[in-house]
């Protein structure tokens, strides 16, 4: 079954093709952020076979488990993305096309030092408003009232969203494992619904058209691949777009491999760049085993590496 997983899971490369060729032809689109075991998403997709249901999840384990469930169930209207939900709301979906977004029992990150990890903030509200069609909705469910209160305040900051009052113990049409668990323990469930009522758009930062990241750099005099190790722990960028070079490896074939970590508005990607010596130049290219969204930080990392190689 593993060979068929790419029919369900969209890598950055396959997401580019799907976004260009399939999304414009789809009618109703739903998204669930943080789908966990995938039961809610699959039940939604089964109930709405006319709709495309997109699941977004940071856990690779959850992603693979859900993909296998989709394949076993023969459900053909589900696609899965691995990554930050707020970022992918803005970047993957075409503007103002999503009918509904669901977030069910996300981790509230209650400790103050972890507050930046909470999904719903002012940036999320803007990205949500940009993705939803007018009349589209957002639904949040949680067993933590303070978290829902905070989320409501964030959503109210975007005037394109009409935010309802928090509802207590109002059952949803499709249940989840966590909901059943908390109810069995006697805990209250809090729900929040917001509707998009006016025009609002955001600006995408992913280059969905560019494919190659290759840079051919003139080889400096006295260049040796061993110098690539000097790039370890070098970093750059600005407040929004950051990159850092980590471990460097030298291959028996004379090529170098450098691990890179980038962050765009908090969306992190890890990948490898291969450095290949040629007769009078050095080719800098994305390693064949890596796939990335072409973001400003990724492009910045390639440019910075080329500049640094010129100095080594």
N, C-alpha and C positions, 0 to 999 in steps of 0.2 A: 504493500500500500504506500510505502514511503515515496515511491517514484511518482505518485499522483498528487502529493501534497502541494506541488506548485500550481495545481489547478485551483486550489483554494487560497493559498497564502501568496500574497503579492509582494515580491521583493521590490526594492526601489526601481530596478530596471523594468520589471513586468508591470509595476504600478504606472510607470510613464506611458507604456503602450495602452494599458487599460483606460487610463485617464483620457487619452487622446481618442481612442477608437470606440470604447464601450460606454463611458459615462454620459456623453452627449445623447446617446440613444436610449438611455434608461429613463423610465417615468418616475415612479415613486421610489425614494431612497431613504432608508433608515440607517442609523448608526448607533452602535452601543460601544461606549468607552469603558474599558476594564471589564471584559465579559467573563473572566474567571473560568469556570468549568464549561461555559458555552451554552448552558441549558436555556437561559432566557433568549439568547440570540437565535438558537435553533428553533425554539418554539415560535418565536416571532416570524422567522422565515417560513416555517411550515404553515402558519396561519395566514401569511400574506405572500403567497407564491407569485403574485404579480409584482412584488417589490424587490429591489436589490437591498440586501441587508449586509452592512459592512461592520465588522467587529475590529476594534482597535485594542491592543493589549501590549503591555511592556514585558510581561513574563513569557519567555520563549517556551517554557514547559506548558503553560496554559494554551499558548498558540497551537502547539503541535497536538495536544489532546483534543482541542476543539476541531482542528482540521480533520483529524481521524474520525471524529463523530459525524462531521459533515459528509465525508466520503462514505462511511458505513450507512448513513441514512439516505444516501442518494439525493441530497438537497443541493440543487444547482443554482440557487439564488443567494449564496453567501460568499463573501470574500473577506479575508483576514489581513490585517496590517499589523506589523510589529513596530511599536514606537509610542511616543508621547501623544496622548489624545488631543490636547489643545493644539499642538503644532500640526498634526495631520488633519484636523478639522479645517484649518486655514489652507494647508498646502495641497491636500489630495482632492478634495471635493471642488467641483466647479462652483463659482459664486452663486449664492442664493438658490440652491437646487435641492437641499436636503429637507425632507418632510418632517423628520423627527429624530431627536438625539436622546438616548437613554443613558443614565449613569446609575447603576444599582450597587449600593453598599460599597462605595469606594473606601480605601483606607483613609481615616480622618487625620492621621498624623497629629495626635493630640498634644505632643510636647512642643513647647515654643520653639526649641532649636530646630525642629523639623517642619516648621510652618511653611517654608518655601516649597516643600514637597507636595502640599495639598493641590489637588487638581484644579479646583475652582477658585479663580482670582479674576482681577479685572481684565487681564490679557485673555483668559479663557472666555469671559463674557463677550469680548469683541470678536474673537475667532468663531464663537458659536453664532453670534448675530450675523457674521459674514457668510456662514455656511447655510443657515436656514433660509428657506423661501419665506416670503411674507405669508403669514398664516401658519408657518411651521412651528413646532413646539419642542420644548426641552423638558424632560422629566427626571427628577432626582429622587432616590429613595435611600434612607439611612436610618440607623437606629440611634444616631447621636444628634440630638436636637441642636446643640450649640454649633455643630458643623453645618447643619441645614440653615440655621440663622445666619451664619457667616456667608454661606454661599448665596443666600438671598440678597444680602447687602451688596455683594460683588455684582450680581446680575442687575440690580437696580441702577448701577452706575451707567449702564448702556441704555439710552433712551429709546432704542429701537425694540427693546424687549418689554413686554407687559408681564410683570411678575405677580403671580397669585400669592395668596396666603398659605402658610404651612398647614398641611392637613395631617392629622394624627389618626393612625390605625384605619386609614382608608385603603382597602385592598385594591391592588392593581390587577389588570386583566390577565397578566402573565406573571406567575410567581417565580421566585428564585430559591435556591438552596439556603442562602443566608437568611432570607425572609422567613422561611419555615423554621429555621433554627432559632431565630430570635423570638418568634411568636411562641414556640414551644417552651422557651425559657421565661415567658411572661413579659418580654420587653416590648416597648411601644415602637411602632414604625412611623417615621415622619416622611411625608412626600411634599415635593415642591414642583410646580409646573410654571413654565414661562412660555409666552407666545411672541413671535416676532410680528410687530405691527407696522413697521415702517422700513424704508430702504436703509441698508447699511452694508458696506463692503470693506474688506480688508485687502491688503496688497500681499501677494505671494512672493516669497523670496527664493523658492526653488526654481532653477532653470530646467524646465521640463523638456526643452528642445535639445539642449546640448548633450552630446553623448560622450565624446572623448575628453579626457582631462590631460592627455599626454603633453609633456613639455620636452622639447629637445634642446638641451643646454650645451653650449660650447664647452668642451672639456678644458678646465684650467691646467696650466703647466704644472707638472709634478703631481697630478691628481692620482690618488690611490683610494680604492674603495674602503680601506680601513678607516679613512677620515670620516666616514659616515657616522661613526660612533660619537663624534663631537656634537651631533645633532640631538643626542639624548637629553631630554628634559628642557630643551629650548621651547619657548612658547611665545605666542603673539596674538594680535587681534585687538578688539575693542570691547565695550560693554555688552554689545549684542552678539558679536561673532568672534569666537575664540578658537584657537587651535594649540595643540601641544604635541611635540614629538617624544615618543617613549623609546622602547627597546629597538636596537638596531642589530641586524643579523647579517653575516656574510656567508654567501653560498660557495660551494665548491666550483661553480661555473663562473665565478668572478662577479656575480651580481650582488646587490645589496637589497635588504628588506628592512623597512622602517615602519614601526607601528605609529599610527596617528590617531589622536582623539580630538574631535571637534565639538563645539557647542554653538548652536544658533538659537537665540532666544530660549536657552535652556535645553533645547533638543540635542541630545548627545549621539554621536556616531563614532564607532571604532572601526578602523580599517587598516590595511597595509598598503604601502607604496613601494613599488619595486624600482630600483635604480639599476639601469643596464648600461655598462660602458660600451661605446662604439669606437670607431677608428679615431675620430676627432671630436666626439661629443658624448654626452651622457643623456640617455633617455629616462625621463621620470614618468612613470605610468601607474595607474591603479592596478594592484595585483589581481590576477585573474580570479582568485578565490574571494575577493571583496566586492561588495556592491553597496553603493551609497547614493543618497539624494544629493544632487548637485547644488549645494547651498553656498552662500558667501564664505562661510568658514572653511568649507572643503576647498573651494577655489583659492582662498587665501593661503591655506596650508601648502598647496602645490606651488604657488607663486613664491612663498617664503622659502621653501626648500630649494627651489631653483636659484634664488638669490644667494642663499647661504652656501650652496655648492660652489658658486662662483667666487666665494671669498675663501674657501678652505684650501 
